[in-house]
Amino acid sequence: MFLEIFGHLSLLKYITVRSFMALYTAFLMGLLLGPYMIRFLAQKQNGGQPIRLYGPDTHLSKKGTPTMGGILILISCIGSTLLWGDLHNVFVWLVLFVLVSYGLIGGIDDYLKVSQRNSKGLPGKIKFFLQCLFAVIATFIAIHYTPTGSEINFPFFKTWIFDLGIFYIIFAVFVVVGSSNAVNLTDGLDGLAIVPVMIASVCLGFVAYLTGHISFAKYLYIPSIPGTGELVILCAALTGSGLSFLWYNAPPARIFMGDIGSLSIGGALGMISVLTKHEFVFAIIGGIFVFETISVVIQVTYFKLTKGKRIFLMTPIHHHFEKKGWSEPTVVIRFWIISVLFAILGLATLKLR
Ligand code: 57M
């Protein structure tokens, strides 16, 4: 919005300047709104997030913690993006569309869980159907506006580029929906999901800057997609809002993000990877989300095949380590370390090709 009003100020033309401002604006918005939001949600929810009895005992002490803190992330991220972003950029609107639509799915799910005793929330099939529907709409438009719309690129191999045609939509929907659910599964300990989300957001912002810059893209042999540079502002806003959320989600958490946060942020990250044509690189950068999801797939498959036996003590895998006796902050900080290592590996693939 500021670009439209004060566009004559040359300083505002720089993506770097606006990204910097977007990060700090989102952080301050989230930080200032936080206490009001926590009080409001605690009053409305009267009992907070239901805690499952089947789980690590340490989680029972979390009873009463309000959920749906994702509202804080959405307000500060979207607000800051609208202030500092270029509102004529279709890529920014596509990611905002995923953020809001997935936020609505998660928000309804959370609301049902906290407002009705013993409610399991929105049925899984409806949630999945809506996630797919919104992802199809977003990727359909994305293909139209991206020069290499239906192509997939692989890390390490600069000549491996395949045009999937209309089938690319299936692949892109898998990425967006998969990312959304993977972040959701990861969000099970204080601070566990939001830090890897911020790390992925910074990395994808960097990728968006490179793909949006003709010379850098050519030099690195990565797709050149004019306009994706503007996504850096959104990534910066997401990082800023994530930092403010972490302020209150740091152990012992005063608030959880809820599905309204995890589904929407996960979907948005997936969508950014689709728009920048770096879906596989994102799978490396967000390796911790992939790792958590694979642990659940292995556990559930083995559980069904053996009629009740388990490979891990409990999944998603962070619970396995809790059950082994690691304290919650130990699990969380070690998973952060692994996230940083995945992120460095993911970024290294940009040059190693
Ligand atoms: C939601 N939600 C947290 C909070 C957060 C198929 C199956 C593996 C699905 C999986 C599942 O439902 N996962 C998605 C995970 C819940 O947090 C809420 O949910 C939001 C995210 N969607 O924002 O609102 C609990 O997580 C803890 N928490 C924190 N700090 C945070 O900042 O401590 C969350 C955020 C909160 C709080 O305790 O109540 C969750 O874990 O429920 N299911 C599971 O994750 C369950 N796994 C399971 O049943 N595994 C089985 C296999 C055979 C399926 C097994 O391995 O034996 C676990 N969930 C829980 N306890 N709570 C089991 C243990």
Residues whose N, C-alpha, C, O or C-beta is under 5 A from the ligand:
A	BS01	57M	Q49 P50 I51 R52 Y54 G55 P56 H59 K62 T67 N184 L185 D187 G188 L189 D190 G191 A253 I255 F256 M257 G258 D259 S262 V296 Q299 V300 F303 L313 M314 T315 P316
